[in-house]
Amino acid sequence: MNEPIQAKGFDQYGHAQFDYSRDQTTYQAQANDSLLGIANQYNVGLQQLRFYNNIDKHTFAIRAGQTIHIPSAQVIIPLGK
């Protein structure tokens, strides 16, 4: 099993910074996609996918054309994020 993924730090806006180079899978969001649907498609936890891609925790909103990084291992989410 792959080593868990941790944020390298946070930018001035509070967005987690990750090294996406270890991930080989990305998904280009289409119209009417939902983050839950993408999480289910790739068998990834919804909150892990949200945090990994810096998606708003209140709306889970994504837009058509947005690149969604699919984590290759469990994402460590700090408390409160």
Solvent accessible surface area in square Angstrom, and as a share of the most:
residue,aa,sasa,rsa
1,M,225,1.00
2,N,82,0.42
3,E,131,0.59
4,P,62,0.39
5,I,8,0.04
6,Q,124,0.55
7,A,27,0.21
8,K,144,0.61
9,G,27,0.26
10,F,90,0.37
11,D,46,0.24
12,Q,148,0.66
13,Y,161,0.61
14,G,35,0.34
15,H,85,0.38
16,A,2,0.02
17,Q,72,0.32
18,F,17,0.07
19,D,75,0.39
20,Y,64,0.24
21,S,96,0.62
22,R,97,0.36
23,D,16,0.08
24,Q,180,0.80
25,T,53,0.31
26,T,72,0.42
27,Y,39,0.15
28,Q,94,0.42
29,A,2,0.01
30,Q,101,0.45
31,A,75,0.58
32,N,158,0.81
33,D,46,0.24
34,S,57,0.37
35,L,4,0.02
36,L,97,0.48
37,G,36,0.35
38,I,3,0.02
39,A,2,0.01
40,N,104,0.53
41,Q,117,0.52
42,Y,69,0.26
43,N,143,0.74
44,V,25,0.14
45,G,39,0.38
46,L,55,0.27
47,Q,89,0.40
48,Q,43,0.19
49,L,0,0.00
50,R,16,0.06
51,F,9,0.04
52,Y,0,0.00
53,N,18,0.09
54,N,58,0.30
55,I,8,0.04
56,D,74,0.38
57,K,95,0.40
58,H,149,0.67
59,T,91,0.53
60,F,56,0.23
61,A,68,0.53
62,I,35,0.18
63,R,162,0.59
64,A,66,0.51
65,G,42,0.41
66,Q,32,0.14
67,T,59,0.34
68,I,0,0.00
69,H,44,0.19
70,I,12,0.06
71,P,12,0.08
72,S,48,0.31
73,A,17,0.13
74,Q,92,0.41
75,V,3,0.02
76,I,65,0.33
77,I,56,0.28
78,P,52,0.33
79,L,183,0.91
80,G,68,0.65
81,K,81,0.35
